[in-house]
Amino acid sequence: MQKPSILKKALSYDRAEIARKNGLYPYFREITSEQDTEVHLKGSGKVIMLGSNCYLGLASHPEVKEAAIKAVEKYGTGCAGSPFLNGTLDIHKELEVELAKFTGKEDALLYSTGFMVNQGVIGALTGRKDVLFMDQLNHASLIDAAKLSFAQTVKFKHNNMEDLESKLEMFPYEQGKLITADGIFSMDGDIIDLPEMVKLAKKHNAAVMIDDAHALGVLGKTGKGTCDHFGLTEDVDLIMGTFSKSLATTGGFVASDKRTIDFLRHHSRSLIFSASIPASTAASALASLKIMKREPERITKLWENTERMRKGLTSMGLNTGLSQTPILPVFIGKDHNAFILCKQLEKHGVFVNPVIFPAVPKDNALIRISLMSTHTFEQIDFALQKIKEIIISIGVLDAVS
């Protein structure tokens, strides 16, 4: 039977199947254990996890797990509705209060995912007469939010404040403008030039929204994020964050002044038309936040681990780009080489993530390594040794030099 034309691109797609047949398919690998520094991978056994965003190692923390269990016992497994109607629990409000305090803002608002935060905030705040300025390496959730927004979208060169200013100068002072950028960029691991961005925003009458998904628990005093790191919390209008990294669960939030948050409560479509996060998720985030504040040594250890891995990689002649954080990209070149390195490392007990086009430019594939505070130096050194052995055996250094 003939298939509808709309399915033609799906029926002709064969890249994944070719990779599977060649034993190089590196995605959707099944983990059969909790997220920790070592995981059990179906078909490969125990491997060191260097592909997780669980920066503080809290996803397997006994307190976090116990908090989730108690929340299920009290509230059940779901809210069966949106926060706007029947889905607001007292534990949700408690978490919003704690997140507002933590980020240094007046109020906060929970969403079902970080992706939904960006869609809901940008969609509610921007309209046809407004302009949305986006760093060209912003996260996919910000890019998709821009596509769904009626605002005019203008991209500026990555972390290039001169280019941003040239774009801002194209529009009248009184026109509505929102500048958005990642705090820590999720692939390259570099940090936005927030001080200069804030100066330009004030000069050109623009609001600033920072996606701090990868910066909470990593930058700033006790992990408060990019704005705190630069001492600019009061100067940034909206701080967005997720629970799926340092806070060890899933979901997201935005923090801002009370009037803006109240507006979003009543106009943000991805909030109003999505179910609330389960109580167990809120409890996990609250417990993680408590531990993060109580144990700042976790952040110190995260940075020690980062420097050990970075020095080890660069000593081999590998290029980690402009990374300033626990996200360490190792630039490989061809997609094929990234797949080979990933699968060979897996066979030798190390889990990493390959990143290929279109997530990065063509022939600029990379292996994305991310550190956790709970990694030991022994684990890091083992991984470095395996990386060295494999890049020599497959000739990766020759390919990228």
N, C-alpha and C positions, 0 to 999 in steps of 0.2 A: 504494500500500500504506500502511495506517495505521501511523504511528510510535508506539512505546511512550510512555506517559504521562510517563515520567521525562524525555523529551527535549522536552517542551512548552515549557519556559522558553528552551531553546536555539533552537528553531524560531521562537519569537516575538520573539527579540532582533533589533532592526534599527537600533540607534543608530549602530553602526560603519558599516553600509552606507550610511546616510543621509549621514554625514560624508564618506564616500568619494565619493559621487555629487556632493556639493557642493564637492569639492576641499579639504576642511578636515581630513581624517583625518591626525593628527600622530604616529601610533605605528608601530612596527616599520619605521622608515625604514632603507633599506639603505645602509650605509657600505661603500665599496669600497677603503678605505685603512686604515693603522694608526691607532690612537687617539692623536691629537696635538692641538695647539692649532688646527690646521686639518685638516679631513678632506674626503674626496671623497664626496659624497652622490649616490646614483643618481638621475638626473633633475634634479639641481640644481647639480651641479658642486662646486667648492671652497667650503666655508663655514667660518667661525670657530666652533669647538666651545665653546659655553658651557653644555653639558648633561652634562659628564662628571664622574665622581667621581675621576678620576686626578689628585688634588690636587698631587702633586709632579712630574707629567709624566714618570713613569718607564716607562710602558707601551711607549714607543718608544725607550728608552735602549739604546744598543749593548751595554753590559755585561749588561743584563737579558736581551736577546735571545740573546746569545752563551751565557749560562749555561743558558738553556732548550735551546738546540741541543745543547750538550755533554751535557746530562742525557739527552736523547733518544738520543744516540749510545751512551751507556753503559748506560742502564736500559731503553730502549725506550719505547713510548708509553703504557703503562698497567701497573697492578699486578695486575689480574684477580682482585681479592679485597679483603676488608676488612682494616683494620689488626689486627684481633683474630686473624686466621688467617695468610694468606700475604702480606698487603699492607703490611707494615712494612719500609721500606728504611732503610739507614743515613743517608741524606740527610733522611728524615723526622725521625729522632731528633736530627740536627744542628740542624734548624730549630726543633724544640721547645726545645732547650737555649738557642738564641739568643733565642727569643721570651720565655722565662722571664727571662733576664737583662735583656732590653730593658724588659719591663714591671715588673721588680722583684719578681717572684714566684719561688717555689721550683721550680715545674714548669709545663709547658704540654702541651696535647693538641691534635692536629690533627683537623679535620673536613673533609668534602668541600666544604661551603659554610658561609657564615655563618648562613644559615637553619637548617641542620642543627645548628649549635652550640647555638642557643637552644632548639631542640626537645629535643636530647639532654641538655643540662644540666638544664633545668627539669624534664623528665620523670623524670630519674633522682633528683634531689634532693628533689622534693616528692611527697607522698602525700595520701591522703584526709583525714588529720587535720591537714594543714598549711594555711597561708594564704599566698597569693601576692599581693603588692601591686604594682600596675602603674600607672605614669603613663598618663593617658588618651590621650596622643599617642605612646605607644611604637610602635616599628617593627612592621610586620605580622608579622614572624617571632616577636617576643615575644608578640604577641596570639594567634597560632596555637599557640604552645607552651603558652600558658595554657589554650587550649581542649582540648588533648590531655592536659593534666595532670589528675590526679584531685584536685588541691588546690582549695580554695575560692579564687576569684579576686575581689579587691577593687580597683576602680580609684579613683585619687585625682585631683583636678583638676590640670591640667597645671602642673608645677613649683610646686605650692602645698603647702608643707611644713606649714602649719597644717591643711590638709585631710588630709594624710597622717597627722599625729599623731592627729587625731580618729578616723581609721579604725583605727590601731594600738591605740588605747585600748579598742577594742571586744573585744579578744581577750586571753586570759590571758598573763601574762609567760612562762610555761613552754611555751606552744604554739609549734610550729615555724612560723617566718615568714621569707619571702624577699622583699626589695624589689628590683624591677628597673626600670631606666630607661635610656634612651639617654644617652650622654655629650653628644653633639651631636645634636639632633633633626633628622632628615633632610629634613623639609619646611620647617620654620620657621627652622632654623639657629641656634637659641638653645642655651644650655648648661645642663645640670641644676644645681640648687643642691646640689651634693654635700656641702659642709660641714654644712649643716643636716640633710641626709638621714642622714649618718653619725652625727650626734648623736642623732637620733631612733632609729636602728637600735640603738645601744648602750643607750639608755634602755629600749627595749622588747624587747631580746633577739632582734633580727632580723639576718639576714645580708643583705649588699648585693651585687648583681650589676650591673655596668655594661656596657652594650653600647657599645663604643668604635669601632664600625665607621667612623664619620665623624670620629673624633677622633685616631686614630693618624696621625701625620704632619702633624697640624694644631696640636694643643694640646700643652703641656708641653715640657720640655727635650728637644731633638732629636726632637720629635714623639712622645714617650712616651704622650701621651694625657691624658684628663680627670683621672685620679687623680693623676698627676704634676703636672699643672697646678695642682691645689689642695694638693699636698703630702700627699695622703691615701692613697698606695698601700698602706701597711700596714693601713689601716682598712677597705679594700674587700676583700671575701672572694673575689670572682670578677671577672676582667676578660676580657671577650669582645672579639674583634676579627676583622676580615676581611682578606683579601688583595686584594679586588677594588677597593679605592680607592687608597690611597697605595702599597700594595705591588704594584700593577700586574699582578695575575694573578687567580686565583679560588681559593676555599677559605676556611677560617676556623680559629679556635683559641680555646681558653679557657685562662687562666693562673690558678693558685691555689697553695695549699700542696700538698705532696707527697701527703698522705693523701687530700685531696679529689680530686686528679687521679687517683690510683690507684683510688679508688672509681668514678670516672666511666669509667675504662678498662674496668671490668668490669661496668658497669650501664647505660651510655648506649646506648640502642637505635639511635639514628641514627649512632653510630660503629660499633657492632658489625655492623650490617646494611647498611652502605653501603661501596662501594669506596673505597679510599684515593685521595688526590689523586695524579696522575702525578708522577714525579720532576721533569719539566720545570717543573711548577707550584711544587714545593718549591724548586727551584733559582732560579726567578724571584723568589720571595719572599725568599730569602736574599740574592740580589744587590741587590734593592731596599732591604732593611734595611741592608745595608752602605753603600750610597750615601747613604741618609737620614742615617746617623750621621756619615758622612764629610763631607757637604755641608750643614751646617745653614743655609747661605745660601738654600737652596731654600725653606725654611719662611719665612724673612724676606721673600723675594720674593713668596711666596704672600699674605702679609698686606699687603704694599704694593699688590699687584694688587687685593686685596679692598677696601681703602680707596678706591682710585681708582674702582672700579666703584660702590661704595656711594654715594660723594659725587656721582658723575655721575647716578645714578638719583634720589636724593633732591632734587637740584637741579632736576629736571624736575617735582617734585611727586608722584613715585611713592612708594608706601608699601611699605617693605621690612620692616615688622613689627618683631619683637623680635630679629632676627638679630644675632648677635655673631661670626659666622664666615664662611668663604668660601662658604657656602650662603646665597644672597640670594633670598628670595621676593619677587616683585613682584605685589601683590594687584590683581587685575583685575576681579573681580565675577562676571559671567555666564560660563558655560562657553563660549558662542558667541564672546564677545570674546577669550577666551584662545586659542581655536583660530585665529581670524582673525589675531591678533597673531603667533602661532607660525608660521603658514604664510607670512605676509607677510615676516617676518624671514628665513625660509628662502630665499625668492625673492631677497632682497637680501643673502644671504651670511652669515647668522647663525643658528646652531643653538641653540635653547633648548627646554626641556621644559614642556609645559602640565600642570597638575595640577588635576583636577576632582573633583567628588563621585563616589564616597564617600571618596576620599583626603583631601578637605577638606570642610567643611560646604557645604551648598547655597548657591549664589550667592556663594561665597567663593573662586572659582577663582583660581589664581595661575600666573605664569610662574616656574619655578625656574631660577635662574642659578647656576652654580657655577664658581669660578675655579680655574685651575691656576698653579703657580709659573712655568711656562714661557710663559705668555701675555706678550706684549709690551704696553707702554703704547699703542702704535700700534693693536694689535688691539682693545684695550679701548675706545679712543677711537672707532674705527670702529664698533664695536658700539653704543656709546652714541649716536652720531649717527644710526644707522639706527633704533634704538629710538625716539628723539625724533621723527624724521620720520614713522614709521608710527603712533605713538600719536596724533599730531596729525591725520594723514590719516583715521584710523578713529574718532576721537573717544573714545578709551579714557579719557582724563582726565575728560571730562565724565561718563562712565558711572560712574566710581568716586568722584567727588567728591560 
